[in-house]
């Protein structure tokens, strides 16, 4: 095999790996973030919503800058991401930045317990945890990808400004930094 042919095959192989590592999930940049109903489970006691309340949390955020997360698992990488997002929410309190996490998966009761435990364990004070009515997949219009373990949608005035989606074990420190940077861009 010639070097040029080897290089072409290697490039195709590498491109295939990169393409498979990327996940498209949720509303994309420029899309509108529609209303959907959830049950608040825990977190952000200052939001005026009692735990257990059924509501449209997206509607509650109005035109504010928001970092909205859909998560299938609550692991240490998610905790690291949310701690950094929580710092941004605190730093941009004057701009009324908000964040909430939608836990999705096959069993609502397990998700509710995991969400409450996660908030307590990681002492999250400014991020609400909710479970959407369509607990397994999230809102149908949002098209949360089944292979996306974490989908982060940064929006303001209902319009998506950034979207980051990660497969299981795809949330790295570098990618956490990119999400945090996108959340900062919401208020600039």
N, C-alpha and C positions, 0 to 999 in steps of 0.2 A: 504494500500500500504506500502510495506516495505521501510525502509530508503534507502537501496541500489537502489531499483527501482525508488524511488522518485529522488534520486541523478542522476541516469542515464537519466531520463526524463528531469530534469532540465538542465543537461549538453547538451543534444541534442537540447533543446529549445534555450539555450544560444549560442550554436554553430550556429544554424540557424540564429539567429539575427546577429551575427558577419558576417556570410557568405553573408547575404543580404545587410549589410552595405558597403561591399567592392564592388568596381566597377572596371571592367577591360575595359580599353579604350585606344586606340591608340597603336602605336608601343611599344613593350615591350623591356626590357633590352636585349641587344645583337642584336636587329634588326637594320637594316639600315633605315635612315630617307630619304625617296625619295623626289624628286622634285615635287613641285606643285605651281600653280600660284595664286596670290592674287592681291588685289588692296590696296595700302597703304592709310590709312585714316588720321592718325595723329601720333604725338609722334616722339621721337628721330630725331630731325632736323639735328643732326650731322652724320646721316648715309649716307648722299649723295643721298637719294631717296626723290623726291618731293611727297607731298601728292597728291593723285589721280593717281599716276603711277601704271601701271599694270606690274607685274614682278614675278619672282620666288624669293621670299625673302629667302627661305631656301637655294637656290643656292648662294645668296649673302653672307650668313654666312660662306660658305666654310667649312674649318676645325676648325673654332673657337669654343670655348665652348659656348653653347647656352642653354638658358632656354626658351622653346617654350610652349606657353599656348594656349589651346582652351577653350573658355568661352562662355556659353550660356546666362549668365546674368552678368551685371556689378554692383555688390553690394559692400557694405563696407568691407566685408571679402576679396573680390578680391582686393580691393584697398589696404588693409593692406598687403596682400601677395605681391602685385606688388611694394609697397613702400620698402619692405624688399629686394626683388629681385633687385630693382633699386640700393639700397645701395651696394649690392654685385657686380653689374655691374660696379659701380663707383670705388669700392675698387679694382677690378681686371681689370682695364682699360689697364694696361700693358700687360695682358694676352689676351686682345681683347675680353673679354666676351661680349656677346650680349643677348638680350631678345626681343621677339616679341609675341604679343597676337593676335590670330585669333578669331574674333568674329563670332559665328555661330548661325543660327536661321532661322526662316521662311521668313524673309523680309529683303533684303539687304539694302534698304534705311533706315529703322529704325535702323539697326545695325550700319550703317555708322554714323548716327546722334548720337546714344548712345555712340559710340566709341570716336568721337570728343569731345562730352560733358564730358565724363569720363576723358579723358586726360587733358582737361582744368581744370575741377573741382579739380582733384587730383595733378595737376602740375607735371605730369610725363614727364621727360626730356630725359631719356635714354632707354625708351621702346617704340618700334613702335607698332601701332595698325593697323591690316590689316583685310580684309574680303576676305576669299578664294572664288575662282570661284564657287565651290560647297558650296554655302552659308549655306545651311540648315544642312549639315552633315559633312562638312570638306572634305578633299581629300578621295575618296573612299578607296584607299589602306590603309589608316590610321585606319579605323574602329573605329572612335570615337563613343563611346557608346551613344545611345539616352538618357540613364538615367544618364550620366555623365554631371554635370553642369560645372565642371572645370576639365580639363585634363592637367597635366604639364609633359612635356617630356624634360629631361635634356640630351643633347647629345654633343658629341665632335667628330670631324672628321667624321660626319655623322652617328655615331653609338650611339644608346641609352645607356646611363649609368644609368638612373633612370626614373621611370614612377610613377606618382601619379595621381589618378583619384578620384573625389569626387562627390557624388550625391548632389542634391539641399540641402543647409544648412549643408553640410558635411565638409566644410572647417573650421576647428577649429584652435585655436591658436597653439595647439600642432602639428597639421598637417602642418600648415604654417612653423613652426620651422623645421620640417622634410624636407620640400621642400627646404628651405633655406640651410640646411645642405647639401643636394644633389647638390645644385648649387655650393657650395663651393668645393665639391669633384671634380667638373669638372676641377678645376685648380690645384689640388694637385697631 
